[in-house]
Amino acid sequence: MSRAQSASLRLAFATAAWGLSFPTAIAVMKVQGDLMPGRADWFHAAFILLNRMVLATLVMLLILRGRVKGLTRLEVRQGLELGLFGGLGMLLQTDAQHHIAASTSAFFTQFTCVFVPLYVALRSRRVPSAKIVTACLLVIAGCAVLSGVRLGEIGFGRGEWETILSAVLFTGQIVCLERAVFSPNDATRTATVMFAVKGALFVPFVLAGGVAGAGAAFVSPPLIAMTVILALFSTVYSYVTMTRWQPHVTSTQAGLIYASEPIFATLWALFLPGLFSAFAGIQYANEHLTLRFFIGGTLILAANALVVFRQNQPPHGDPAPMA
């Protein structure tokens, strides 16, 4: 197995960890809703994200210990860029979900797999290959089937445009990781800065929603346990893996790998909601496999097979970006 293929496999595991966040975050919101009733959905989303990033930052500082003193200017710069791109993208995506269906949000979020090769084409002034164009079309078709979106019924209001803009910001996050100037950076230190920046972005939203009564969230064992799952697996493990291994594949390949997130989210949702319901005393039903899942998943995996496992590709960009 080549280094690029090994990196692709690791990024696939990281994507599976991101998929874990969907049913887990829904369960957390249900518990928070019981503990802090009457709050807006956006407050609960911001509260989850803030707790997740604060805990992730503390875990990273514990892992780094004395190594945090070696933080370089380039690591701060990259962590700041990743935090702003990713954090603002999360905020827009979360707000958009209050105006559109979750299926529509999932569909438009995967537009990163189109925006990345489009950016690369503009940067290199070279038309994407037929293989890349085909892979992008397969992913979009697969995501449409998975989410149940009917293209003729999609409108373009606030929710749709916010989600598209969030996909643009997530594209910026992917592109930032391929820049050769950041190759000497330590992935753990960079990720620590990224988590701290994202956490800082969520603070104003939590304060705006009011912190009175929020202490109830910190004495609920089920809520604490599920927040730890989000922080350790869907944040620390997934983002550190992304920061460490994405530079070994092209940005186009990375975008297609990340587009498999809905597949993993569906697989986790087959059994985790029932477990969370029994553990936390909430009502959250398991999902079921449908023909739509198999068709959509097959299209996304076919797109990855076309592009991810290409041989002799450069480690930075397709072609390489400028520093």
C-alpha positions as CSV (number, residue, x, y, z in Angstrom):
1,M,0.0,0.0,0.0
2,S,1.4,3.4,-1.0
3,R,1.7,6.3,1.4
4,A,-1.2,8.1,-0.3
5,Q,-3.4,5.0,-0.1
6,S,-2.5,4.6,3.6
7,A,-3.4,8.3,4.2
8,S,-6.7,7.7,2.3
9,L,-7.6,4.9,4.6
10,R,-6.8,6.9,7.7
11,L,-9.0,9.8,6.4
12,A,-11.8,7.4,5.8
13,F,-11.6,6.4,9.5
14,A,-11.6,10.1,10.4
15,T,-14.7,10.5,8.2
16,A,-16.4,7.7,10.0
17,A,-15.7,9.5,13.3
18,W,-17.3,12.6,11.9
19,G,-20.3,10.5,10.9
20,L,-20.6,9.4,14.6
21,S,-21.3,13.1,15.5
22,F,-24.7,13.2,13.8
23,P,-26.7,10.7,15.9
24,T,-24.6,11.6,19.0
25,A,-25.3,15.4,18.7
26,I,-29.0,14.8,18.1
27,A,-29.1,12.7,21.3
28,V,-27.2,15.5,23.2
29,M,-29.7,18.1,21.9
30,K,-32.6,16.0,23.2
31,V,-31.1,15.7,26.6
32,Q,-30.2,19.4,26.7
33,G,-33.8,20.2,25.7
34,D,-35.0,18.3,28.7
35,L,-32.5,20.0,31.1
36,M,-32.8,23.5,29.6
37,P,-36.3,23.8,28.2
38,G,-37.5,26.8,26.2
39,R,-34.1,27.5,24.5
40,A,-33.8,28.1,20.8
41,D,-32.4,25.3,18.7
42,W,-29.5,27.5,17.7
43,F,-28.5,27.9,21.4
44,H,-28.4,24.1,21.9
45,A,-26.3,23.7,18.8
46,A,-23.8,26.4,19.8
47,F,-23.7,25.0,23.4
48,I,-22.8,21.5,22.1
49,L,-20.1,22.9,19.8
50,L,-18.6,25.1,22.5
51,N,-18.4,22.3,25.0
52,R,-17.0,20.0,22.4
53,M,-14.3,22.4,21.4
54,V,-13.3,23.4,25.0
55,L,-13.0,19.8,26.0
56,A,-11.0,19.0,22.8
57,T,-8.6,21.9,23.5
58,L,-8.1,20.7,27.1
59,V,-7.4,17.1,25.9
60,M,-4.9,18.4,23.3
61,L,-3.1,20.5,25.9
62,L,-2.9,17.4,28.1
63,I,-1.4,15.4,25.2
64,L,1.0,18.1,24.3
65,R,2.1,19.2,27.8
66,G,5.6,20.7,27.4
67,R,5.5,20.5,23.6
68,V,3.0,23.4,23.5
69,K,5.9,25.7,24.2
70,G,7.3,24.9,20.8
71,L,4.3,26.4,19.0
72,T,5.5,28.2,15.9
73,R,4.1,31.2,14.0
74,L,3.1,29.0,11.0
75,E,1.3,26.6,13.3
76,V,-0.7,29.5,14.9
77,R,-1.4,30.8,11.4
78,Q,-2.6,27.5,10.0
79,G,-4.6,26.8,13.2
80,L,-6.3,30.2,12.9
81,E,-7.2,29.7,9.3
82,L,-8.5,26.2,9.9
83,G,-10.5,27.4,13.0
84,L,-12.0,30.3,11.1
85,F,-12.9,28.3,8.0
86,G,-14.3,25.4,10.0
87,G,-15.9,27.3,12.8
88,L,-17.7,29.8,10.6
89,G,-18.8,26.9,8.3
90,M,-20.3,25.1,11.3
91,L,-22.1,28.2,12.4
92,L,-23.7,28.8,9.0
93,Q,-24.5,25.1,8.5
94,T,-26.2,25.0,12.0
95,D,-28.2,28.2,11.4
96,A,-29.3,26.9,8.0
97,Q,-30.7,23.7,9.5
98,H,-33.4,25.9,11.1
99,H,-34.6,26.9,7.7
100,I,-34.3,23.8,5.6
101,A,-34.7,20.1,6.0
102,A,-31.8,18.0,7.3
103,S,-31.7,16.1,4.0
104,T,-31.2,19.3,2.0
105,S,-28.5,20.4,4.4
106,A,-26.6,17.1,4.0
107,F,-26.9,17.4,0.2
108,F,-25.6,20.9,-0.2
109,T,-22.8,20.4,2.4
110,Q,-21.3,17.8,0.1
111,F,-20.8,20.4,-2.6
112,T,-17.2,20.6,-1.2
113,C,-16.4,17.8,-3.5
114,V,-17.3,20.1,-6.5
115,F,-15.8,23.3,-5.1
116,V,-12.4,21.8,-4.4
117,P,-11.6,20.6,-7.9
118,L,-13.2,23.8,-9.3
119,Y,-10.7,25.8,-7.1
120,V,-7.9,23.6,-8.3
121,A,-8.9,24.1,-11.9
122,L,-9.0,27.9,-11.5
123,R,-5.7,27.9,-9.7
124,S,-3.9,25.8,-12.2
125,R,-5.8,27.1,-15.2
126,R,-6.4,23.6,-16.3
127,V,-9.7,21.8,-16.9
128,P,-10.3,18.9,-14.6
129,S,-9.9,15.5,-16.1
130,A,-12.9,13.5,-17.2
131,K,-12.2,11.1,-14.3
132,I,-12.5,13.8,-11.8
133,V,-15.6,15.3,-13.4
134,T,-17.2,11.9,-13.4
135,A,-16.3,11.3,-9.8
136,C,-17.8,14.6,-8.7
137,L,-21.1,13.9,-10.6
138,L,-21.3,10.4,-9.0
139,V,-20.9,11.9,-5.5
140,I,-23.5,14.6,-6.0
141,A,-25.9,12.0,-7.4
142,G,-25.1,9.6,-4.5
143,C,-25.7,12.4,-1.9
144,A,-29.0,13.3,-3.6
145,V,-30.2,9.7,-3.4
146,L,-29.0,9.2,0.2
147,S,-30.6,12.4,1.4
148,G,-33.8,11.9,-0.5
149,V,-33.5,15.3,-2.1
150,R,-35.5,15.9,-5.3
151,L,-33.7,18.5,-7.3
152,G,-36.8,19.9,-8.9
153,E,-38.2,20.7,-5.5
154,I,-35.2,22.6,-4.1
155,G,-35.6,26.3,-3.5
156,F,-32.9,28.8,-2.9
157,G,-33.7,30.7,0.2
158,R,-31.7,31.6,3.3
159,G,-31.0,28.0,4.4
160,E,-29.8,26.8,1.0
161,W,-27.5,29.8,0.5
162,E,-26.1,29.5,4.0
163,T,-25.3,25.8,3.5
164,I,-23.7,26.5,0.1
165,L,-21.5,29.2,1.8
166,S,-20.6,26.8,4.6
167,A,-19.5,24.3,1.9
168,V,-17.3,27.1,0.4
169,L,-15.8,27.6,3.9
170,F,-15.2,23.9,4.4
171,T,-13.5,23.9,1.0
172,G,-11.2,26.6,2.4
173,Q,-10.4,24.3,5.3
174,I,-9.5,21.4,2.9
175,V,-7.3,23.6,0.7
176,C,-5.5,25.1,3.7
177,L,-4.3,21.7,4.7
178,E,-2.6,21.0,1.3
179,R,-0.5,24.2,1.3
180,A,3.2,23.2,1.1
181,V,4.2,26.2,3.4
182,F,2.5,24.4,6.3
183,S,4.2,21.0,5.7
184,P,6.7,21.5,8.6
185,N,3.9,22.1,11.1
186,D,3.1,19.7,14.0
187,A,-0.4,18.4,13.5
188,T,-1.3,18.2,17.2
189,R,-0.2,21.8,18.0
190,T,-2.0,23.1,14.9
191,A,-5.2,21.2,15.8
192,T,-5.0,22.6,19.3
193,V,-5.0,26.2,18.0
194,M,-7.9,25.2,15.6
195,F,-10.1,23.9,18.4
196,A,-9.4,27.0,20.6
197,V,-10.4,29.3,17.7
198,K,-13.6,27.4,17.0
199,G,-14.5,27.5,20.7
200,A,-14.0,31.2,20.8
201,L,-16.3,31.7,17.8
202,F,-19.1,29.9,19.6
203,V,-18.9,31.8,22.9
204,P,-20.9,34.9,21.8
205,F,-23.8,32.7,20.6
206,V,-24.0,30.8,23.9
207,L,-23.9,34.1,25.8
208,A,-26.6,35.5,23.6
209,G,-28.8,32.6,24.4
210,G,-28.4,33.1,28.1
211,V,-26.3,30.9,30.4
212,A,-28.8,30.9,33.3
213,G,-29.5,27.3,34.1
214,A,-26.8,26.0,31.9
215,G,-25.1,24.4,34.9
216,A,-27.6,21.5,34.7
217,A,-25.8,20.2,31.7
218,F,-22.6,19.6,33.7
219,V,-24.2,17.4,36.3
220,S,-25.9,15.0,33.9
221,P,-23.8,11.8,33.5
222,P,-25.4,10.8,30.1
223,L,-24.9,14.3,28.7
224,I,-21.3,14.4,29.9
225,A,-20.6,11.0,28.5
226,M,-22.0,11.8,25.1
227,T,-20.2,15.1,25.0
228,V,-16.9,13.2,25.7
229,I,-17.7,10.9,22.8
230,L,-18.1,14.0,20.5
231,A,-14.9,15.6,21.8
232,L,-12.6,12.5,21.7
233,F,-13.7,10.7,18.6
234,S,-15.6,13.3,16.4
235,T,-13.2,16.1,17.2
236,V,-9.8,15.2,18.6
237,Y,-9.3,11.9,16.7
238,S,-10.9,13.0,13.4
239,Y,-9.4,16.5,13.1
240,V,-5.9,15.5,14.2
241,T,-6.0,12.7,11.7
242,M,-7.2,15.1,9.0
243,T,-4.5,17.6,9.9
244,R,-1.8,15.0,9.9
245,W,-2.7,12.8,6.9
246,Q,-4.6,15.0,4.4
247,P,-1.3,16.6,3.0
248,H,-0.4,13.1,1.7
249,V,-3.3,13.1,-0.8
250,T,-4.6,15.7,-3.2
251,S,-7.3,18.1,-2.1
252,T,-9.6,16.6,-4.7
253,Q,-9.1,13.1,-3.3
254,A,-9.7,14.4,0.3
255,G,-13.0,16.1,-0.7
256,L,-14.3,12.9,-2.2
257,I,-13.3,10.9,0.9
258,Y,-15.1,13.4,3.2
259,A,-18.2,13.1,1.0
260,S,-18.6,9.6,2.3
261,E,-19.7,11.0,5.7
262,P,-23.4,10.5,5.1
263,I,-22.8,6.8,4.6
264,F,-21.1,6.5,8.0
265,A,-23.7,8.7,9.7
266,T,-26.5,6.4,8.4
267,L,-24.6,3.3,9.6
268,W,-24.1,4.7,13.1
269,A,-27.8,5.7,13.2
270,L,-28.9,2.1,12.7
271,F,-28.1,1.3,16.3
272,L,-26.8,4.2,18.4
273,P,-30.1,6.1,18.8
274,G,-31.6,3.1,20.6
275,L,-28.5,2.8,22.8
276,F,-28.6,6.5,23.6
277,S,-32.3,6.3,24.4
278,A,-31.8,3.6,26.9
279,F,-28.8,5.3,28.4
280,A,-30.2,8.9,28.6
281,G,-33.9,8.3,29.0
282,I,-34.9,10.0,25.7
283,Q,-37.0,9.0,22.7
284,Y,-34.8,8.6,19.7
285,A,-35.6,5.8,17.2
286,N,-33.0,3.8,15.2
287,E,-32.9,4.3,11.4
288,H,-33.3,1.5,9.0
289,L,-31.5,0.5,5.8
290,T,-33.3,1.3,2.6
291,L,-32.6,0.7,-1.1
292,R,-31.9,4.4,-1.3
293,F,-28.9,3.9,1.1
294,F,-27.4,1.1,-1.0
295,I,-27.8,3.0,-4.3
296,G,-26.5,6.3,-2.9
297,G,-23.6,4.7,-1.0
298,T,-22.6,2.7,-4.1
299,L,-22.4,5.9,-6.2
300,I,-20.2,7.6,-3.6
301,L,-17.9,4.7,-3.1
302,A,-17.6,4.3,-6.9
303,A,-16.5,8.0,-7.1
304,N,-13.8,7.3,-4.5
305,A,-12.6,4.3,-6.3
306,L,-12.1,6.4,-9.4
307,V,-10.0,9.1,-7.9
308,V,-8.7,8.2,-4.4
309,F,-6.7,5.2,-5.6
310,R,-5.0,6.8,-8.5
311,Q,-1.4,6.0,-8.7
312,N,1.6,8.4,-8.7
313,Q,-0.2,11.5,-7.6
314,P,1.6,14.5,-6.1
315,P,1.4,14.8,-2.3
316,H,0.4,18.5,-2.4
317,G,-2.4,19.4,-4.8
318,D,-3.5,18.3,-8.2
319,P,-1.2,20.0,-9.5
320,A,0.8,21.4,-6.6
321,P,-0.4,24.7,-5.2
322,M,1.8,27.8,-4.6
323,A,3.1,28.3,-1.1
